[in-house]
């Protein structure tokens, strides 16, 4: 009998695979490999053109090569994915970096697909100039004694947060798909003719009206009924697949924001499917007052237990079947 109960390493296996993908195009080695293919004279000339002299001075004598900190057009055009490295070194998430407000959204395909679009290509010079200004500020703020280690390690810290978000996202996506498929099975089990796609199922209910259960971007699943040509928003279902107790209040808060949006859009009822193990229901109910029904995600995914029985009843009732 083991003395200690260690959590399984599934997340770290996922993170290792995530790191391997990014390492190919968006970390130090990718930058160094691209720099070796750029003519040295071109690299020096562009570095002088697009980088503030004070920034180059800040890394002098640190053992850090110019291109490990500052971007130039020839390098980015040769290896567009290396933009990710400079973003990570600056410590900016993809969500913050690639926005319409920042104007950087046109460069997102460089990181995601290693592709420079016609809209992005003429702006790469300005991108380098302004990004290098920000990078120069960062270099002046870092201790000279640890600059080599900081340049090596800071991108990995930012990437760690990105990997964690990706891990949580795939957990949520898996749970959402599982709950949706379970609810579809309930609908099919009522013996009524139905039509379905990968993301929806529609039946004619007991009142002779079409009612649809569908995946949605926010909230995760919706039930809508066609009443004389107008869609009535019967229920909004928010699904949270995470199981770490420490983050339950974050998940509840996210569900509440989604449900408030659904209410504003006319949803008549709001259900939250979440891991209720160890949850203090008096607290979570205060944190999401819009949620009317709380259902344990493990019961639903296993299609057993009180949470599953309650969701079955709610689905049949909301759809009128």
C-alpha positions as CSV (number, residue, x, y, z in Angstrom):
1,X,0.0,0.0,0.0
2,X,1.7,3.3,-1.1
3,X,2.3,5.8,1.7
4,X,1.7,8.8,-0.5
5,X,-0.9,9.6,-3.1
6,X,0.8,11.5,-6.0
7,X,-1.4,13.1,-8.7
8,X,-0.9,11.4,-12.1
9,X,1.5,13.2,-14.4
10,X,-1.0,13.6,-17.3
11,X,-0.8,17.4,-17.3
12,X,3.0,17.4,-17.5
13,X,2.9,15.0,-20.4
14,X,0.5,17.4,-22.2
15,X,2.8,20.4,-21.4
16,X,5.9,18.5,-22.7
17,X,4.1,17.9,-26.0
18,X,3.0,21.5,-26.1
19,X,6.6,22.6,-25.5
20,X,7.9,20.4,-28.3
21,X,5.5,22.0,-30.8
22,X,6.4,25.5,-29.8
23,X,10.1,24.7,-29.7
24,X,10.1,23.9,-33.4
25,X,9.2,27.5,-34.5
26,X,8.9,29.8,-31.5
27,X,11.8,29.5,-29.0
28,X,15.5,30.2,-28.8
29,X,16.7,27.5,-31.1
30,X,14.3,28.6,-33.9
31,X,15.7,32.2,-33.6
32,X,19.3,31.0,-33.6
33,X,18.7,28.7,-36.6
34,X,17.0,31.5,-38.6
35,X,19.8,33.9,-37.7
36,X,22.4,31.5,-39.1
37,X,20.6,31.7,-42.5
38,X,20.5,35.5,-42.7
39,X,23.5,37.2,-44.3
40,X,25.6,38.6,-41.4
41,X,26.0,42.0,-43.1
42,X,22.2,42.3,-43.6
43,X,21.6,41.3,-40.0
44,X,24.0,43.9,-38.7
45,X,22.5,46.6,-41.0
46,X,18.9,45.9,-40.0
47,X,19.8,45.6,-36.3
48,X,21.2,49.2,-36.5
49,X,18.2,50.4,-38.4
50,X,15.4,48.9,-36.4
51,X,16.9,48.8,-32.8
52,X,17.6,51.7,-30.5
53,X,21.3,52.1,-29.8
54,X,20.6,52.2,-26.1
55,X,19.0,48.8,-26.4
56,X,22.0,47.3,-28.1
57,X,24.2,48.9,-25.5
58,X,22.2,47.4,-22.7
59,X,23.0,43.8,-23.7
60,X,26.6,44.4,-24.7
61,X,29.0,42.2,-22.8
62,X,26.2,40.0,-21.4
63,X,26.7,37.1,-23.8
64,X,23.3,37.7,-25.3
65,X,23.3,37.9,-29.1
66,X,21.4,40.9,-30.6
67,X,18.8,38.7,-32.4
68,X,18.0,36.8,-29.1
69,X,16.4,40.1,-27.9
70,X,15.7,42.3,-30.9
71,X,13.7,41.4,-34.1
72,X,14.6,42.4,-37.6
73,X,12.5,42.0,-40.8
74,X,14.9,39.6,-42.6
75,X,14.7,37.1,-39.7
76,X,10.9,37.4,-39.3
77,X,10.4,37.0,-43.0
78,X,12.6,33.9,-43.0
79,X,11.0,32.4,-39.9
80,X,7.6,34.1,-39.2
81,X,7.0,31.8,-36.2
82,X,9.8,33.4,-34.3
83,X,7.5,36.3,-33.5
84,X,6.2,34.0,-30.7
85,X,9.7,34.0,-29.1
86,X,9.8,37.8,-28.9
87,X,6.2,38.0,-27.6
88,X,7.1,35.4,-24.9
89,X,10.3,37.3,-23.9
90,X,8.2,40.5,-23.5
91,X,5.9,38.5,-21.2
92,X,2.7,39.2,-23.2
93,X,0.0,36.6,-23.7
94,X,-1.5,35.8,-27.1
95,X,-4.8,37.2,-25.9
96,X,-3.3,40.5,-25.0
97,X,-0.9,40.7,-27.9
98,X,-3.0,39.9,-30.9
99,X,-5.9,42.3,-30.5
100,X,-7.6,44.8,-32.7
101,X,-6.9,47.5,-30.2
102,X,-3.1,46.8,-30.2
103,X,-3.1,46.6,-34.0
104,X,-1.1,43.5,-33.8
105,X,-3.9,41.1,-34.8
106,X,-2.6,41.2,-38.4
107,X,0.5,39.4,-37.3
108,X,-1.2,36.5,-35.6
109,X,-0.9,34.1,-38.6
110,X,2.9,34.5,-38.3
111,X,2.8,32.7,-35.0
112,X,0.0,30.3,-35.6
113,X,0.7,29.3,-39.2
114,X,4.2,30.6,-39.9
115,X,2.5,32.8,-42.6
116,X,2.9,36.4,-43.5
117,X,-0.3,37.8,-44.9
118,X,-0.4,40.6,-47.5
119,X,-1.7,42.9,-44.8
120,X,1.2,42.1,-42.4
121,X,4.1,42.1,-44.8
122,X,4.5,45.9,-45.4
123,X,4.1,46.5,-41.6
124,X,6.9,44.2,-40.5
125,X,9.5,47.0,-40.3
126,X,7.3,49.1,-38.1
127,X,6.6,46.0,-36.0
128,X,10.3,45.5,-35.4
129,X,11.0,49.1,-34.6
130,X,8.2,49.4,-32.0
131,X,8.7,46.0,-30.5
132,X,12.4,46.6,-30.1
133,X,11.6,49.9,-28.3
134,X,9.6,47.9,-25.8
135,X,12.4,45.3,-25.6
136,X,15.0,48.0,-24.9
137,X,13.0,49.1,-21.9
138,X,12.9,45.5,-20.7
139,X,16.6,45.1,-21.1
140,X,17.4,48.2,-19.1
141,X,15.1,47.0,-16.3
142,X,16.7,43.6,-16.0
143,X,19.8,43.0,-13.8
144,X,23.0,42.9,-15.9
145,X,24.4,40.1,-13.8
146,X,21.6,37.7,-14.7
147,X,20.7,39.0,-18.1
148,X,21.9,35.8,-19.9
149,X,19.7,33.6,-17.6
150,X,16.8,36.0,-17.8
151,X,16.7,36.0,-21.6
152,X,16.9,32.2,-21.6
153,X,14.2,31.6,-19.0
154,X,11.7,34.4,-19.2
155,X,10.1,33.2,-22.4
156,X,9.6,29.8,-20.8
157,X,7.7,31.3,-17.8
158,X,5.3,33.1,-20.2
159,X,5.0,29.9,-22.2
160,X,4.1,28.0,-19.0
161,X,1.1,30.2,-18.4
162,X,0.1,29.7,-22.1
163,X,0.5,25.9,-21.8
164,X,-1.6,25.9,-18.6
165,X,-4.4,27.8,-20.3
166,X,-4.3,25.3,-23.2
167,X,-4.5,22.4,-20.8
168,X,-7.5,23.9,-19.1
169,X,-9.1,24.7,-22.4
170,X,-8.8,21.1,-23.7
171,X,-10.2,19.8,-20.4
172,X,-13.2,22.2,-20.8
173,X,-13.7,21.2,-24.4
174,X,-13.6,17.5,-23.6
175,X,-16.1,18.0,-20.7
176,X,-18.4,20.2,-22.9
177,X,-18.5,17.6,-25.7
178,X,-19.1,14.8,-23.2
179,X,-22.0,16.6,-21.5
180,X,-23.5,17.6,-24.9
181,X,-23.4,14.0,-26.2
182,X,-25.0,12.7,-23.0
183,X,-27.8,15.2,-23.3
184,X,-28.3,14.3,-27.0
185,X,-28.6,10.7,-25.9
186,X,-31.4,11.7,-23.5
187,X,-33.3,13.4,-26.4
188,X,-32.8,10.4,-28.7
189,X,-34.1,8.1,-25.9
190,X,-37.5,9.8,-25.9
191,X,-38.4,8.0,-29.2
192,X,-39.3,11.1,-31.2
193,X,-38.0,11.7,-34.7
194,X,-35.1,14.0,-34.8
195,X,-32.5,15.6,-37.0
196,X,-29.0,16.2,-35.9
197,X,-25.6,17.6,-36.8
198,X,-22.3,17.5,-35.0
199,X,-23.3,20.5,-32.9
200,X,-27.1,20.2,-32.6
201,X,-30.2,18.0,-32.4
202,X,-33.7,19.2,-33.2
203,X,-37.0,17.4,-32.4
204,X,-40.7,18.3,-32.5
205,X,-41.9,18.5,-28.9
206,X,-45.2,17.6,-27.3
207,X,-46.6,21.0,-28.3
208,X,-45.8,20.4,-31.9
209,X,-43.0,23.0,-31.9
210,X,-39.4,22.5,-33.0
211,X,-36.9,22.6,-30.1
212,X,-33.1,22.5,-30.5
213,X,-30.3,21.4,-28.2
214,X,-27.1,22.9,-29.5
215,X,-23.4,23.6,-28.7
216,X,-22.8,27.4,-28.5
217,X,-19.7,29.6,-27.9
218,X,-21.1,31.2,-24.8
219,X,-22.7,29.6,-22.9
220,X,-21.6,26.1,-23.8
221,X,-25.0,24.5,-24.6
222,X,-28.4,26.1,-25.2
223,X,-31.9,24.9,-25.6
224,X,-34.1,27.0,-27.9
225,X,-37.8,26.5,-29.0
226,X,-39.3,27.8,-32.2
227,X,-42.6,29.5,-31.2
228,X,-44.5,30.9,-34.2
229,X,-41.3,31.8,-36.0
230,X,-39.5,33.3,-32.9
231,X,-36.9,31.5,-31.0
232,X,-37.5,31.2,-27.2
233,X,-34.3,30.8,-25.2
234,X,-35.4,28.0,-22.8
235,X,-32.1,27.2,-21.1
236,X,-28.4,28.1,-20.9
237,X,-26.0,25.4,-19.7
238,X,-22.5,26.3,-18.7
239,X,-20.0,23.4,-18.4
240,X,-16.8,23.5,-16.3
241,X,-14.6,20.5,-16.6
242,X,-11.7,21.3,-14.2
243,X,-11.4,19.3,-11.0
244,X,-8.8,21.3,-9.0
245,X,-10.5,22.5,-5.9
246,X,-8.3,25.6,-5.6
247,X,-9.8,27.0,-8.8
248,X,-13.5,26.2,-8.2
249,X,-14.4,29.8,-7.4
250,X,-12.8,31.0,-10.6
251,X,-14.8,28.5,-12.5
252,X,-18.0,29.5,-10.7
253,X,-17.3,33.2,-11.5
254,X,-16.8,32.4,-15.2
255,X,-20.1,30.5,-15.2
256,X,-21.8,33.5,-13.6
257,X,-20.5,35.9,-16.2
258,X,-21.7,33.6,-19.0
259,X,-25.1,33.2,-17.4
260,X,-25.6,36.9,-16.9
261,X,-24.9,37.3,-20.6
262,X,-27.4,34.6,-21.4
263,X,-30.0,36.3,-19.1
264,X,-29.5,39.5,-21.0
265,X,-30.1,37.6,-24.2
266,X,-33.4,36.2,-22.9
267,X,-32.5,32.9,-21.3
268,X,-35.3,31.7,-19.1
269,X,-33.2,29.2,-17.1
270,X,-29.5,28.7,-16.3
271,X,-27.8,25.5,-15.3
272,X,-24.2,25.0,-14.3
273,X,-22.5,21.6,-14.7
274,X,-19.3,21.6,-12.6
275,X,-17.3,19.4,-10.2
276,X,-19.1,19.7,-7.0
277,X,-16.8,17.5,-5.0
278,X,-15.9,19.4,-1.8
279,X,-17.8,22.4,-3.0
280,X,-19.5,24.6,-0.3
281,X,-22.8,25.1,-1.9
282,X,-23.7,28.1,0.2
283,X,-20.6,29.9,-1.2
284,X,-21.0,28.9,-4.8
285,X,-24.6,29.8,-4.8
286,X,-23.7,33.3,-3.6
287,X,-21.0,33.5,-6.3
288,X,-23.4,32.6,-9.1
289,X,-26.9,33.7,-8.1
290,X,-28.0,33.4,-11.7
291,X,-27.5,29.6,-11.7
292,X,-30.7,27.9,-10.8
293,X,-29.5,24.3,-11.1
294,X,-26.2,22.9,-10.0
295,X,-25.2,19.5,-11.5
296,X,-22.1,17.5,-10.8
297,X,-20.0,17.1,-14.0
298,X,-18.7,13.7,-13.0
299,X,-22.3,12.3,-12.5
300,X,-23.2,13.6,-15.9
301,X,-20.1,12.3,-17.7
302,X,-20.6,8.9,-16.0
303,X,-24.3,9.1,-16.7
304,X,-25.1,7.9,-13.2
305,X,-25.9,9.5,-9.8
306,X,-28.2,12.3,-8.7
307,X,-26.6,14.9,-11.0
308,X,-27.2,12.8,-14.1
309,X,-30.8,12.0,-13.0
310,X,-31.5,15.7,-12.4
311,X,-30.0,16.8,-15.8
312,X,-32.1,14.1,-17.6
313,X,-35.3,15.4,-16.0
314,X,-34.4,19.0,-16.7
315,X,-33.5,18.3,-20.4
316,X,-36.8,16.5,-21.0
317,X,-38.8,19.2,-19.3
318,X,-37.1,22.2,-21.0
319,X,-37.4,20.6,-24.4
320,X,-41.0,19.6,-23.8
321,X,-40.5,15.9,-24.8
